[in-house]
């Protein structure tokens, strides 16, 4: 487990997977405050164009699940969609495509952490991939189910992270080619990830503040 946690994914070694960010499921997610959750999803979605990584979007296979959340509209770079009837999104077509890329790292988040995200991640781990599960974009409707899923994912070898930590790990440095995009992402979305009041302690008094309610 330690070796996986120390492994560093890169934009050249990883793919992104967005799981079931659809309107028919979103209203059941209550383990993360709603406003914070939607902000985090928007930030996570922007990793697609910031790092230009191949991406899989799962969802909209069944009409009763609704349509993709509006935050997903920014996911436009090298996107693949695979239909499925099974709970796990790691269907044979996805498996074959991922193998053909030669990439070994997967960054995944979605709805819900204790169901479709869990089973897709477990299947990816069984296939030998390094999987980074973005927890603060992957809620559910039960705190107990959420914590149980986190425990199983960690025990199975997944690396748990937040959207900010995976973004900064992929970019590495604000002076990298991704630096300007990372700065914009952090400025727009990191303050809104905060729950409760924020005090500005920066030397010039111009620190970032949460988006007003």
N, C-alpha and C positions, 0 to 999 in steps of 0.2 A: 504494500500500500504506500509506503514511504517513497519508493522509487517513482510510482505514478504521480504522486503529489509534487515531486520535484521536477518532473518532466515539463518542459516548456513548449507549448504549441506555437507555431508561427503562422502567418497568413499563407505561407507556401506549403505547410504540412497539414492544415486543417480544413474542414468544411463546416458550414453552419447548418443546423437543423431547427426549423421552427415548427412546433407541434400544435396543431388544432387551435390556433388563435382565431376562433370564430365566435360570432355573436350569440349563438345558441348555447354556448358553454360558459361564456365570460361572466354571466350574472351569478353563477354559483361559486365563483372564486371569492372567498372572504377571509383567508388566512393572511392576506396582505391588504392594508387599507386601499380602497378602490382607486383613489386619486394617485397614490404612490405607485400602485401596480400598473396603471395605464402609462404613467410616465416612464417606468422602468421598461415596459414593453416597447415603447417608442424608441428609447435609447438602444435597446437590444436590436431592434429592427435596423437601425442605422449602421450597425457593424457590417452589414452586407455590402453597402456601397463604400464605406470607409476602407475596408480591407480587401474588397473585391475578391472574396472567397467563393468558391462554388457553394451553392445553397440548395437545400431541399425544404420545400414548404408542404406540410401535411395539413389536410383539412378540406372541408367542402365535399367530402365523398358522399355524405348523406344529407338530403335536403333539410331534415329537421335540425341539423347542426347550424344552419344559417350561413352567413357569408363571412369572409375574413374581416377582422377588425380594421378600422381605418388606419391604424398605426402600421399595418402591414403594407400599405401602399408604397412605402419607400423601399421595399425589398424588390429590386429590379435587376440586380446583376447576376447573370448566370444561374437562373433559378430553374429547378426541376420540381415537378409535382407527380406524386405516385398515388394512384388510387389504391384503396385497401378495404377489406372487410374485417381483417383481424385487428386486434387492439394495438399491437406493436406496429409501428410504421416501417420497420425494417423488412420490407417485402422483398421478394427475389429480385425485382427490377432495381430497387435501391441497392441491394447487396452487390449485384453485378456491376452497376455503375461505379459504386464507391471503390470496389476492387480495381477497376480499370484506371482510376485516377492515381493510384499509388500513394494516396494520402492516408495517414495513419491516425490522425487526431480528429475528434468530432466535438464541436461545441453545440450544446443542445439546450433548449428551454421550451416551455409551453404549458398547455392545459391537458391534463392536470398532473401534478408531480407524483401522485400516488397511483396513476393509471397509465395513460398513454405514454407519458414521458418516462415513467418507470420501466415499462415493458420494452419500449424502444431502446432505452439505454442498456438494459440487461442483455438484449439480443446483440447489440453492438459490442458489448464487453465479451460475450461468448464467442464472438467472431474475431476477437483479438485486438480491437481498437482501443485507443486511449480516449476516454470520454470525459468531457468537462461539462457538468450539469450546472446551469445558471439558475440558482435557487430563487433569487428575488424577482424573477420573471415567470415563476412556475408555481403558482398557488394551487389551492384546492379548497374544499368546503369543510374541512375538519382539521383542527390543529393536531389532534392525535394521529390522524392518517398521514399528515404532512411529516411529522417527526418520525413516524415508523418508516415512511418512504426514504427519508434522508438516511436513516440508520442502515436500511437494506442496501441503498445505493453505495454508501461508503464501504460497507462490508464487502460488497461485490467488486470494489476496486475503482468506482467512479470518483472523480475529483469534484468536490462541491465548491462553487465560487459564486460571486456576484457579478452583475453586468459590468461594473466599473473595474473590478480586478481583472476580468478576462480581457477587457478592452485595453487596459494599460499593459498587461502582459503581452498581448499581441503586438502592441505598438513599441514597447520597450522604452522608448525615449521620446520626449517632446521635440527633440531635434531630428527625429527620424522623418522619412517621407510622409509618415502618417500623423506627424505632430500637430499640424494646423487643424486637421479634422478632429483629432482627439481633443484638442483644446476647446473647439466649438461644442463637441459632444458633452464634455465635462461641464462647461459653462451653462449649457442649456438644461441639462438633465440631472446632474449630480445634486444641486441644491433641492430640487423637487423630490429627491429620494428621501429627504429628511422627514421624520415624523416629529412634530412639535416645534417650538420656537428655535431660532438660530441667532446667536449673538455674533456680530462682526468683530473679530479680534485681529484683523489684519492691520499692519502698521499704517497704511494710508487711509484706512477707513472705507475702503471700497471693496470689501469682501463680497462674495456671492451670497445671495439670499434666496430662500425658497420662493417659488412662484406664489403670489397672493392667492388666498382661497377665493 
